[in-house]
Amino acid sequence: MGVSPELSTVAGLLDARAATAPDRAAVVFDDGSLNYRELTDATRRTAGRFVSMGIRPGDVVAILSDGDRATVLALLAAARIGA
C-alpha cells in the first residue's frame, strides 16, 4: 500500500492538515504562533514571491536567516515549489 500523492510532499501534508485542523497550532515562535491555516497561506504567498523572482522546481535556494519565522516560511515555500 503506497502513500497517496497528496501526502507525498511537505506541501501536501501541510495542506491536508490545514484542511482537517486549520486552527490548531502548527509552529510556535518566541513572539507567537501560526496555526495550520495561517502557515499554509503564508507559505503559499512566499512561494508565489519565489516564483515571481524566477525560482523554479529543481532550483537550489540558499536561505540565510536567524532561524526565525522567515526561515520556516522560506523553507516550506521552497519545498512547495519543488526547489
C-alpha positions as CSV (number, residue, x, y, z in Angstrom):
1,M,0.0,0.0,0.0
2,G,1.6,3.3,-1.1
3,V,1.2,6.8,0.2
4,S,-1.4,8.9,-1.6
5,P,0.1,11.5,-3.9
6,E,-1.3,14.5,-1.9
7,L,0.5,13.2,1.2
8,S,3.8,12.5,-0.6
9,T,5.2,16.1,-0.3
10,V,5.6,18.5,2.5
11,A,3.2,20.9,0.8
12,G,0.6,18.1,0.5
13,L,1.0,17.2,4.2
14,L,0.6,20.8,5.2
15,D,-2.4,21.3,3.0
16,A,-4.1,18.2,4.4
17,R,-3.5,19.2,7.9
18,A,-4.8,22.7,7.2
19,A,-8.0,21.1,5.8
20,T,-8.6,18.9,8.9
21,A,-7.3,21.1,11.7
22,P,-7.0,24.7,10.4
23,D,-7.0,26.4,13.8
24,R,-4.5,24.0,15.5
25,A,-1.1,25.4,16.3
26,A,1.4,24.4,13.6
27,V,4.5,26.3,14.7
28,V,5.3,28.2,17.8
29,F,7.9,31.0,18.0
30,D,9.2,33.2,20.8
31,D,6.8,36.0,19.7
32,G,3.7,34.0,18.8
33,S,2.5,31.1,16.7
34,L,0.9,30.2,13.4
35,N,-2.0,27.8,13.0
36,Y,-2.1,25.5,10.0
37,R,-4.3,27.8,8.0
38,E,-2.0,30.8,8.6
39,L,1.1,28.7,7.9
40,T,-0.4,27.3,4.7
41,D,-1.5,30.8,3.5
42,A,1.9,32.4,4.4
43,T,3.9,29.6,2.6
44,R,1.7,30.0,-0.5
45,R,2.4,33.7,-0.6
46,T,6.1,33.2,-0.1
47,A,6.2,30.5,-2.8
48,G,4.4,32.9,-5.1
49,R,7.1,35.5,-4.4
50,F,9.8,33.0,-5.1
51,V,8.2,32.1,-8.4
52,S,7.9,35.7,-9.4
53,M,11.7,36.0,-8.7
54,G,12.3,33.2,-11.2
55,I,12.8,30.3,-8.8
56,R,11.6,27.1,-10.4
57,P,11.3,23.4,-9.4
58,G,14.7,21.8,-9.1
59,D,16.4,25.1,-8.3
60,V,18.7,25.4,-5.3
61,V,17.6,28.1,-2.8
62,A,20.1,29.4,-0.2
63,I,18.4,30.7,2.9
64,L,20.4,32.9,5.3
65,S,18.5,33.7,8.4
66,D,18.4,33.6,12.2
67,G,16.1,30.6,12.5
68,D,13.0,32.7,12.9
69,R,9.5,32.8,11.3
70,A,11.0,33.8,8.0
71,T,13.2,30.7,8.0
72,V,10.3,28.4,8.4
73,L,8.2,30.2,5.7
74,A,11.2,30.2,3.3
75,L,11.9,26.5,3.8
76,L,8.3,25.5,3.4
77,A,7.8,27.8,0.4
78,A,10.9,26.4,-1.4
79,A,9.5,22.8,-0.7
80,R,6.1,23.8,-2.0
81,I,7.5,24.8,-5.4
82,G,9.9,21.9,-5.5
83,A,13.1,23.9,-5.3
